[in-house]
Amino acid sequence: MRSPHLELYVHLVWATWDRLLLITPELEPRLYAALVQQARTLSSVPLAIGGIADHVHLLLQLPSTLSVAAVVKALKGSSSHLVTHGIQKDTVFKWQGGYGAFSDSAGEVERVQRYVACQREHHATRSLIPAWEQVAVENEMPPGE
């Protein structure tokens, strides 16, 4: 085989700074569109996006050329820049420093897609997968670190 064949699926989750409710219904479509576009720019394939007012989930198929850390840095950086310099210039928008990344097999992609796409329902009914939801809190660093 002359070129690599990869099936790298990663479920990412990260929260807003201090879990503030910054992802408003008005902001959400533009923010999610920007994250999807940036993922494509990075040669990643966005498979699902969802979240609630204080965090976002994104399922991607990653290329062989990028690390998870590089993808997350680009996604978070470009989206927060867009919000603070383009969409809501008078609003402070910031992501937390940490993130969660979970590798998924090809056989699990549909299940993860449904989970990511149905975040509002999962939070409303408390039908959450704790490991995928708590990581954003557990990885948060205290201010000043």
C-alpha positions as CSV (number, residue, x, y, z in Angstrom):
1,M,0.0,0.0,0.0
2,R,1.6,3.3,-1.1
3,S,-0.5,5.6,1.0
4,P,-1.7,5.2,4.6
5,H,-5.1,3.9,5.3
6,L,-6.5,5.3,8.5
7,E,-9.7,5.0,10.3
8,L,-9.0,7.3,13.3
9,Y,-12.2,8.5,14.9
10,V,-11.9,10.9,17.9
11,H,-14.7,12.2,20.1
12,L,-13.7,15.6,21.5
13,V,-15.3,17.5,24.3
14,W,-14.4,20.8,25.9
15,A,-16.2,23.5,27.9
16,T,-16.5,27.2,28.0
17,W,-14.4,29.1,30.5
18,D,-15.6,28.4,34.1
19,R,-18.5,26.5,32.5
20,L,-20.2,29.8,31.8
21,L,-23.3,29.6,29.6
22,L,-21.7,31.3,26.6
23,I,-23.1,29.2,23.8
24,T,-26.4,31.0,23.3
25,P,-29.1,29.8,20.9
26,E,-28.2,32.7,18.6
27,L,-24.5,31.9,18.7
28,E,-24.7,28.1,18.4
29,P,-25.3,27.7,14.7
30,R,-22.5,30.0,13.7
31,L,-20.1,28.6,16.3
32,Y,-20.8,25.0,15.2
33,A,-20.5,25.9,11.5
34,A,-17.1,27.6,12.2
35,L,-15.9,24.4,14.1
36,V,-17.0,22.2,11.2
37,Q,-15.4,24.4,8.6
38,Q,-12.1,24.6,10.6
39,A,-12.1,20.8,10.9
40,R,-12.5,20.5,7.2
41,T,-9.7,23.0,6.7
42,L,-7.5,20.7,8.8
43,S,-8.4,17.8,6.5
44,S,-10.5,16.2,9.2
45,V,-13.9,14.8,8.5
46,P,-16.6,16.2,11.0
47,L,-19.1,13.4,11.6
48,A,-21.2,15.0,14.4
49,I,-21.4,18.1,16.5
50,G,-23.5,19.0,19.5
51,G,-23.6,20.4,22.9
52,I,-25.3,22.7,25.3
53,A,-24.7,26.2,26.6
54,D,-21.4,25.4,28.5
55,H,-19.7,22.7,26.4
56,V,-19.4,21.2,22.9
57,H,-18.9,17.6,21.6
58,L,-17.3,17.0,18.2
59,L,-16.8,13.6,16.5
60,L,-14.1,13.7,13.8
61,Q,-12.2,11.4,11.6
62,L,-8.6,12.5,11.8
63,P,-6.0,12.6,9.0
64,S,-2.6,11.0,9.4
65,T,-0.8,14.3,9.4
66,L,-2.2,15.9,12.6
67,S,-2.1,15.1,16.3
68,V,-5.2,15.4,18.4
69,A,-3.6,18.3,20.3
70,A,-3.0,20.2,17.1
71,V,-6.5,19.7,15.9
72,V,-8.1,20.8,19.3
73,K,-5.8,23.9,19.5
74,A,-6.8,25.0,16.0
75,L,-10.5,24.4,16.6
76,K,-10.6,26.2,19.9
77,G,-8.4,29.0,18.8
78,S,-10.1,29.8,15.5
79,S,-13.6,29.6,17.0
80,S,-12.9,31.8,20.0
81,H,-11.2,34.3,17.8
82,L,-14.2,34.3,15.4
83,V,-16.7,34.9,18.3
84,T,-14.7,37.7,20.0
85,H,-13.6,39.5,16.8
86,G,-16.5,38.8,14.5
87,I,-19.7,37.6,15.9
88,Q,-20.0,39.1,19.3
89,K,-17.3,41.8,19.5
90,D,-18.5,43.2,22.9
91,T,-18.6,39.8,24.6
92,V,-15.8,37.8,26.2
93,F,-15.8,34.3,24.8
94,K,-13.2,31.8,26.0
95,W,-12.8,28.0,26.1
96,Q,-11.4,26.2,29.1
97,G,-7.8,25.1,28.9
98,G,-8.4,21.4,28.9
99,Y,-10.3,19.0,26.7
100,G,-11.3,15.3,26.5
101,A,-10.4,13.1,23.6
102,F,-11.8,9.6,23.2
103,S,-10.8,7.2,20.4
104,D,-13.6,5.3,18.8
105,S,-13.6,2.2,16.6
106,A,-15.4,2.3,13.2
107,G,-18.1,0.1,14.7
108,E,-18.9,2.6,17.4
109,V,-19.2,5.7,15.1
110,E,-22.9,5.6,14.7
111,R,-23.6,5.3,18.5
112,V,-21.2,8.2,19.2
113,Q,-22.8,10.3,16.4
114,R,-26.2,9.8,18.0
115,Y,-24.9,10.7,21.4
116,V,-23.1,13.9,20.2
117,A,-26.0,15.0,18.0
118,C,-28.6,14.5,20.8
119,Q,-26.8,16.4,23.6
120,R,-29.8,18.5,24.6
121,E,-32.0,15.5,25.0
122,H,-29.3,13.6,27.0
123,H,-28.9,16.6,29.4
124,A,-32.7,17.1,29.7
125,T,-33.3,13.4,30.5
126,R,-30.0,12.8,32.4
127,S,-29.2,9.9,30.0
128,L,-25.6,10.9,29.9
129,I,-22.4,8.9,29.6
130,P,-20.6,10.2,32.6
131,A,-17.0,9.7,31.3
132,W,-17.8,11.8,28.3
133,E,-19.5,14.6,30.3
134,Q,-17.3,14.9,33.4
135,V,-14.0,15.2,31.6
136,A,-14.5,18.8,30.9
137,V,-14.8,19.5,34.6
138,E,-12.0,17.1,35.7
139,N,-9.4,18.5,33.3
140,E,-10.0,22.2,34.1
141,M,-7.1,23.9,35.6
142,P,-7.6,26.4,38.4
143,P,-7.1,30.1,37.4
144,G,-3.5,31.2,37.3
145,E,-2.0,27.8,36.4
